[in-house]
Amino acid sequence: MQETRQNRIARLLQKELAEIFQSQTRMMHGVMISVTRVKISPDLSICTAYLSVFPSERGEEILTNINKNEKSVRYELGKRIRNQVRIIPELRFFIDDSLDYIERIDELLKK
């Protein structure tokens, strides 16, 4: 039962974080951030979000900016989901480099 709740909350957080990043990156032309995966701890207090950044060269720079503004992202998330969860989880962000890994494998297979 607990795992079902975790999955449901993770999907909710993924959707809301994606909308937050989409609205914030409209001002930065040529940058797109998508939330590829969200994991939540069993007690629903820690949310780990994996972000895919396009172009990938700016990934570290954007991740640094997101981590600096983590409190404002958490506040915005709290305003959006305050009626669905009791505690707004602590947010942790990581770069999801699986697309770069796939491209590298394709390059190696073509050789």
N, CA and C atoms as a LAMMPS dump frame, in Angstrom:
ITEM: TIMESTEP
0
ITEM: NUMBER OF ATOMS
333
ITEM: BOX BOUNDS ff ff ff
-5.0000000000000000e+02 5.0000000000000000e+02
-5.0000000000000000e+02 5.0000000000000000e+02
-5.0000000000000000e+02 5.0000000000000000e+02
ITEM: ATOMS id mol type element x y z
1 1 1 N 0.818 -1.192 0
2 1 2 C 0 0 0
3 1 3 C 0.864 1.259 0
4 2 1 N 1.923 1.234 0.795
5 2 2 C 2.803 2.397 0.884
6 2 3 C 3.475 2.676 -0.46
7 3 1 N 3.85 1.635 -1.184
8 3 2 C 4.52 1.828 -2.461
9 3 3 C 3.592 2.488 -3.483
10 4 1 N 2.323 2.149 -3.442
11 4 2 C 1.359 2.769 -4.352
12 4 3 C 1.259 4.262 -4.072
13 5 1 N 1.223 4.615 -2.803
14 5 2 C 1.168 6.034 -2.437
15 5 3 C 2.441 6.754 -2.872
16 6 1 N 3.585 6.137 -2.679
17 6 2 C 4.848 6.725 -3.109
18 6 3 C 4.83 6.991 -4.609
19 7 1 N 4.373 6.021 -5.385
20 7 2 C 4.333 6.192 -6.835
21 7 3 C 3.388 7.315 -7.239
22 8 1 N 2.255 7.395 -6.577
23 8 2 C 1.28 8.433 -6.905
24 8 3 C 1.832 9.823 -6.576
25 9 1 N 2.467 9.958 -5.43
26 9 2 C 3.055 11.243 -5.039
27 9 3 C 4.228 11.589 -5.961
28 10 1 N 5.019 10.586 -6.339
29 10 2 C 6.151 10.825 -7.245
30 10 3 C 5.656 11.34 -8.593
31 11 1 N 4.581 10.762 -9.119
32 11 2 C 4.028 11.237 -10.393
33 11 3 C 3.508 12.665 -10.271
34 12 1 N 2.86 12.96 -9.151
35 12 2 C 2.359 14.311 -8.905
36 12 3 C 3.518 15.306 -8.86
37 13 1 N 4.576 14.968 -8.13
38 13 2 C 5.733 15.853 -8.024
39 13 3 C 6.418 16.037 -9.374
40 14 1 N 6.517 14.969 -10.161
41 14 2 C 7.139 15.065 -11.473
42 14 3 C 6.361 16.022 -12.37
43 15 1 N 5.05 15.903 -12.363
44 15 2 C 4.196 16.767 -13.187
45 15 3 C 4.32 18.223 -12.76
46 16 1 N 4.242 18.468 -11.469
47 16 2 C 4.287 19.85 -10.978
48 16 3 C 5.667 20.477 -11.164
49 17 1 N 6.74 19.714 -10.911
50 17 2 C 8.087 20.247 -11.127
51 17 3 C 8.323 20.563 -12.598
52 18 1 N 7.811 19.715 -13.485
53 18 2 C 7.959 19.97 -14.916
54 18 3 C 7.27 21.273 -15.303
55 19 1 N 6.089 21.515 -14.759
56 19 2 C 5.379 22.76 -15.057
57 19 3 C 6.118 23.968 -14.494
58 20 1 N 6.689 23.839 -13.306
59 20 2 C 7.452 24.938 -12.711
60 20 3 C 8.658 25.274 -13.576
61 21 1 N 9.422 24.253 -13.981
62 21 2 C 10.611 24.503 -14.793
63 21 3 C 10.238 25.02 -16.179
64 22 1 N 9.144 24.552 -16.719
65 22 2 C 8.699 25.036 -18.018
66 22 3 C 8.37 26.524 -17.957
67 23 1 N 7.685 26.944 -16.908
68 23 2 C 7.338 28.364 -16.793
69 23 3 C 8.574 29.218 -16.533
70 24 1 N 9.553 28.696 -15.805
71 24 2 C 10.755 29.472 -15.503
72 24 3 C 11.714 29.547 -16.689
73 25 1 N 11.733 28.538 -17.55
74 25 2 C 12.679 28.549 -18.667
75 25 3 C 12.124 29.238 -19.909
76 26 1 N 10.882 29.687 -19.865
77 26 2 C 10.361 30.44 -21.002
78 26 3 C 11.176 31.699 -21.252
79 27 1 N 11.715 32.278 -20.181
80 27 2 C 12.509 33.509 -20.302
81 27 3 C 13.9 33.24 -20.868
82 28 1 N 14.39 32.018 -20.727
83 28 2 C 15.717 31.661 -21.232
84 28 3 C 15.545 30.951 -22.569
85 29 1 N 15.715 31.669 -23.645
86 29 2 C 15.504 31.097 -24.973
87 29 3 C 16.588 30.078 -25.3
88 30 1 N 16.175 28.977 -25.887
89 30 2 C 17.115 27.947 -26.293
90 30 3 C 17.457 26.944 -25.214
91 31 1 N 16.752 26.974 -24.088
92 31 2 C 17.01 26.031 -22.996
93 31 3 C 15.716 25.297 -22.677
94 32 1 N 15.832 23.989 -22.519
95 32 2 C 14.667 23.197 -22.152
96 32 3 C 15.056 22.242 -21.028
97 33 1 N 14.238 22.222 -19.988
98 33 2 C 14.471 21.331 -18.846
99 33 3 C 13.271 20.408 -18.731
100 34 1 N 13.541 19.114 -18.665
101 34 2 C 12.455 18.161 -18.441
102 34 3 C 12.808 17.282 -17.245
103 35 1 N 11.789 16.918 -16.508
104 35 2 C 11.966 16.064 -15.331
105 35 3 C 11.763 14.631 -15.806
106 36 1 N 12.843 13.866 -15.836
107 36 2 C 12.759 12.521 -16.397
108 36 3 C 12.295 11.477 -15.389
109 37 1 N 12.679 11.665 -14.122
110 37 2 C 12.328 10.66 -13.116
111 37 3 C 12.308 11.314 -11.746
112 38 1 N 11.404 10.859 -10.914
113 38 2 C 11.31 11.357 -9.536
114 38 3 C 11.214 10.157 -8.612
115 39 1 N 12.032 10.165 -7.58
116 39 2 C 11.963 9.144 -6.531
117 39 3 C 11.635 9.857 -5.235
118 40 1 N 10.836 9.212 -4.423
119 40 2 C 10.482 9.803 -3.135
120 40 3 C 10.762 8.799 -2.035
121 41 1 N 11.218 9.286 -0.898
122 41 2 C 11.55 8.404 0.213
123 41 3 C 10.267 7.799 0.793
124 42 1 N 10.381 6.676 1.493
125 42 2 C 9.183 6.029 2.06
126 42 3 C 8.377 6.911 3
127 43 1 N 9.043 7.846 3.703
128 43 2 C 8.298 8.736 4.591
129 43 3 C 7.848 10.021 3.899
130 44 1 N 8.049 10.096 2.587
131 44 2 C 7.61 11.218 1.737
132 44 3 C 8.259 12.543 2.122
133 45 1 N 9.45 12.51 2.715
134 45 2 C 10.092 13.746 3.142
135 45 3 C 11.211 14.206 2.211
136 46 1 N 11.732 13.319 1.377
137 46 2 C 12.827 13.664 0.471
138 46 3 C 12.448 13.26 -0.946
139 47 1 N 12.537 14.214 -1.844
140 47 2 C 12.233 13.986 -3.254
141 47 3 C 13.515 14.147 -4.055
142 48 1 N 13.876 13.129 -4.813
143 48 2 C 15.041 13.173 -5.674
144 48 3 C 14.545 13.255 -7.114
145 49 1 N 14.871 14.358 -7.784
146 49 2 C 14.402 14.578 -9.153
147 49 3 C 15.591 14.555 -10.106
148 50 1 N 15.419 13.84 -11.213
149 50 2 C 16.446 13.759 -12.244
150 50 3 C 16.005 14.625 -13.409
151 51 1 N 16.874 15.551 -13.813
152 51 2 C 16.542 16.532 -14.837
153 51 3 C 17.357 16.283 -16.096
154 52 1 N 16.694 16.437 -17.218
155 52 2 C 17.363 16.389 -18.506
156 52 3 C 17.377 17.802 -19.065
157 53 1 N 18.565 18.295 -19.418
158 53 2 C 18.72 19.676 -19.867
159 53 3 C 19.154 19.673 -21.319
160 54 1 N 18.49 20.5 -22.112
161 54 2 C 18.891 20.691 -23.509
162 54 3 C 19.222 22.153 -23.705
163 55 1 N 20.34 22.524 -24.185
164 55 2 C 21.491 21.719 -24.605
165 55 3 C 22.266 21.191 -23.404
166 56 1 N 22.811 20.006 -23.547
167 56 2 C 23.45 19.331 -22.421
168 56 3 C 24.735 20.021 -21.962
169 57 1 N 25.315 20.903 -22.813
170 57 2 C 26.529 21.607 -22.413
171 57 3 C 26.26 22.551 -21.247
172 58 1 N 25.045 23.049 -21.138
173 58 2 C 24.7 23.992 -20.078
174 58 3 C 24.121 23.296 -18.847
175 59 1 N 24.186 21.987 -18.802
176 59 2 C 23.57 21.218 -17.733
177 59 3 C 24.086 21.559 -16.352
178 60 1 N 25.415 21.601 -16.196
179 60 2 C 25.995 21.88 -14.876
180 60 3 C 25.665 23.296 -14.414
181 61 1 N 25.714 24.242 -15.339
182 61 2 C 25.396 25.636 -15.003
183 61 3 C 23.942 25.764 -14.535
184 62 1 N 23.036 25.129 -15.248
185 62 2 C 21.618 25.206 -14.897
186 62 3 C 21.343 24.469 -13.598
187 63 1 N 21.984 23.321 -13.395
188 63 2 C 21.805 22.581 -12.143
189 63 3 C 22.293 23.404 -10.952
190 64 1 N 23.383 24.124 -11.111
191 64 2 C 23.886 24.996 -10.047
192 64 3 C 22.868 26.083 -9.726
193 65 1 N 22.29 26.69 -10.761
194 65 2 C 21.274 27.729 -10.547
195 65 3 C 20.028 27.164 -9.856
196 66 1 N 19.622 25.969 -10.259
197 66 2 C 18.444 25.346 -9.644
198 66 3 C 18.707 25.048 -8.18
199 67 1 N 19.905 24.547 -7.868
200 67 2 C 20.23 24.249 -6.474
201 67 3 C 20.31 25.524 -5.626
202 68 1 N 20.761 26.635 -6.229
203 68 2 C 20.779 27.91 -5.502
204 68 3 C 19.364 28.375 -5.199
205 69 1 N 18.437 28.127 -6.122
206 69 2 C 17.057 28.581 -5.977
207 69 3 C 16.132 27.465 -5.512
208 70 1 N 16.665 26.464 -4.834
209 70 2 C 15.873 25.314 -4.404
210 70 3 C 14.737 25.721 -3.472
211 71 1 N 14.976 26.715 -2.63
212 71 2 C 13.937 27.141 -1.687
213 71 3 C 12.75 27.77 -2.411
214 72 1 N 13.023 28.556 -3.448
215 72 2 C 11.915 29.168 -4.187
216 72 3 C 11.155 28.118 -4.998
217 73 1 N 11.867 27.11 -5.517
218 73 2 C 11.199 26.024 -6.244
219 73 3 C 10.329 25.229 -5.275
220 74 1 N 10.846 24.974 -4.09
221 74 2 C 10.075 24.232 -3.078
222 74 3 C 8.849 25.035 -2.639
223 75 1 N 9.002 26.349 -2.511
224 75 2 C 7.873 27.198 -2.136
225 75 3 C 6.79 27.16 -3.222
226 76 1 N 7.209 27.277 -4.474
227 76 2 C 6.252 27.216 -5.584
228 76 3 C 5.57 25.854 -5.633
229 77 1 N 6.34 24.798 -5.412
230 77 2 C 5.771 23.452 -5.374
231 77 3 C 4.772 23.333 -4.224
232 78 1 N 5.11 23.901 -3.085
233 78 2 C 4.219 23.86 -1.937
234 78 3 C 2.894 24.55 -2.196
235 79 1 N 2.943 25.669 -2.907
236 79 2 C 1.702 26.363 -3.243
237 79 3 C 0.819 25.51 -4.144
238 80 1 N 1.439 24.713 -5.009
239 80 2 C 0.679 23.911 -5.959
240 80 3 C 0.096 22.637 -5.357
241 81 1 N 0.812 22.002 -4.424
242 81 2 C 0.372 20.683 -3.93
243 81 3 C -0.015 20.697 -2.465
244 82 1 N -0.235 21.853 -1.885
245 82 2 C -0.49 21.924 -0.445
246 82 3 C -1.729 21.17 -0.002
247 83 1 N -2.688 20.968 -0.904
248 83 2 C -3.909 20.256 -0.526
249 83 3 C -3.796 18.738 -0.691
250 84 1 N -2.739 18.256 -1.354
251 84 2 C -2.595 16.824 -1.581
252 84 3 C -1.651 16.133 -0.606
253 85 1 N -0.674 16.86 -0.081
254 85 2 C 0.293 16.243 0.833
255 85 3 C 0.381 17.056 2.117
256 86 1 N 0.757 16.39 3.177
257 86 2 C 0.859 17.056 4.471
258 86 3 C 2.18 17.801 4.599
259 87 1 N 3.273 17.172 4.146
260 87 2 C 4.613 17.756 4.26
261 87 3 C 5.165 17.951 2.848
262 88 1 N 5.661 19.149 2.561
263 88 2 C 6.306 19.406 1.271
264 88 3 C 7.718 18.823 1.368
265 89 1 N 8.063 17.893 0.475
266 89 2 C 9.357 17.208 0.611
267 89 3 C 10.547 18.113 0.313
268 90 1 N 11.663 17.746 0.913
269 90 2 C 12.935 18.391 0.61
270 90 3 C 13.333 17.971 -0.797
271 91 1 N 13.823 18.907 -1.596
272 91 2 C 14.118 18.615 -2.995
273 91 3 C 15.616 18.436 -3.214
274 92 1 N 15.945 17.433 -4.008
275 92 2 C 17.322 17.19 -4.437
276 92 3 C 17.299 16.992 -5.942
277 93 1 N 18.187 17.669 -6.634
278 93 2 C 18.199 17.621 -8.093
279 93 3 C 19.51 17.036 -8.595
280 94 1 N 19.397 16.2 -9.641
281 94 2 C 20.556 15.6 -10.29
282 94 3 C 20.34 15.654 -11.797
283 95 1 N 21.445 15.656 -12.527
284 95 2 C 21.372 15.618 -13.989
285 95 3 C 21.187 14.174 -14.431
286 96 1 N 20.219 13.954 -15.308
287 96 2 C 19.991 12.634 -15.903
288 96 3 C 20.741 12.609 -17.225
289 97 1 N 21.841 11.887 -17.259
290 97 2 C 22.682 11.869 -18.46
291 97 3 C 22.475 10.608 -19.294
292 98 1 N 21.328 9.982 -19.166
293 98 2 C 21.086 8.742 -19.905
294 98 3 C 21.041 8.983 -21.416
295 99 1 N 20.55 10.155 -21.861
296 99 2 C 20.525 10.431 -23.299
297 99 3 C 21.933 10.573 -23.86
298 100 1 N 22.821 11.223 -23.112
299 100 2 C 24.215 11.333 -23.548
300 100 3 C 24.866 9.958 -23.607
301 101 1 N 24.528 9.107 -22.648
302 101 2 C 25.067 7.751 -22.609
303 101 3 C 24.6 6.957 -23.825
304 102 1 N 23.337 7.103 -24.184
305 102 2 C 22.787 6.402 -25.36
306 102 3 C 23.47 6.886 -26.636
307 103 1 N 23.674 8.19 -26.758
308 103 2 C 24.36 8.735 -27.933
309 103 3 C 25.779 8.195 -28.033
310 104 1 N 26.453 8.1 -26.911
311 104 2 C 27.83 7.586 -26.901
312 104 3 C 27.867 6.126 -27.35
313 105 1 N 26.91 5.335 -26.888
314 105 2 C 26.85 3.926 -27.292
315 105 3 C 26.572 3.825 -28.789
316 106 1 N 25.667 4.649 -29.315
317 106 2 C 25.369 4.644 -30.75
318 106 3 C 26.61 4.991 -31.573
319 107 1 N 27.38 5.97 -31.107
320 107 2 C 28.607 6.337 -31.808
321 107 3 C 29.591 5.178 -31.835
322 108 1 N 29.725 4.489 -30.707
323 108 2 C 30.642 3.363 -30.638
324 108 3 C 30.183 2.207 -31.51
325 109 1 N 28.883 1.978 -31.601
326 109 2 C 28.365 0.892 -32.433
327 109 3 C 28.513 1.184 -33.918
328 110 1 N 28.477 2.454 -34.296
329 110 2 C 28.622 2.822 -35.71
330 110 3 C 30.043 2.643 -36.197
331 111 1 N 31.025 2.664 -35.294
332 111 2 C 32.435 2.528 -35.687
333 111 3 C 32.785 1.106 -36.032
